[in-house]
């Protein structure tokens, strides 16, 4: 297979910075995404000399961004039973509502519901954020949703 | 999803501050045109006239490592000293230069070139003699042509044995402009 050389970092950065910022904003909202943006490219810079070829650089950059975002989400779940600050998000009402609705759920279920329905993460990502398997994440989310339904019916 | 200039320069500063770059470069406007100035941990490694940044990034990556990024902060000292030089307020540069890719004879010639004082002219032959190869005037011409850090290493002060300006990587107009600035030659009427 043809060897694709690793481009100078400036090229990589210019080509990947917008997709990376897009992914971080989808996962974290606007303000947290700015900090995560810098962290993503510093991580990429640290790992860059070890790259053996220049193929799949978009996927590589987005994977680093996703890991940085998951670290941020994990920290926010660890540090508080509360959810991350979502006020800067594009659709604040929906999140405010989700925040209010889920306030009484057990912490893990609340986090799973939030990450699934608020951040639209896959169960694989949610599992990674919560330190459990995708299946356990799915169960936590659906048992949270069941609990919410019961509450609504009452 | 546009990256704002603030976010962009925050990252470029942080990359340099964390010591993660092989080469930092910036484009600097001067009276002889826009210069691409590149620095490593060892000093200024390149000054290029009329640079095509993408081509230079490739070259710098091959010579010094792939972590090449436009990042103004590390080039501040060079920028300031070039500004002073072009304002006539600086006669000597106090900048380290990174000549690691330059080989023996060329390195010896550039070391001698660095000693040619402000406002003075020397010849290719004289420089060859000082570098220990008095008959290598033509080879010295080649070294001058490939000088990685013109202006800071003053190849513009080297002229033919008859006093003709001969050649310059950045073009003869610039050689003349630098020598006029230094008072080494009088402006053309």
Interface residues (C-beta under 8 A of the other chain):
Chain A: X6 X7 X8 X9 X10 X11 X13 X17 X18 X19 X21 X22 X25 X34 X37 X38 X41 X42 X45 X46 X48 X49 X51
Chain B: X1 X2 X3 X7 X8 X10 X11 X14 X15 X18 X20 X21 X53 X54 X57 X58 X60 X61 X65 X66 X67 X68 X69 X70
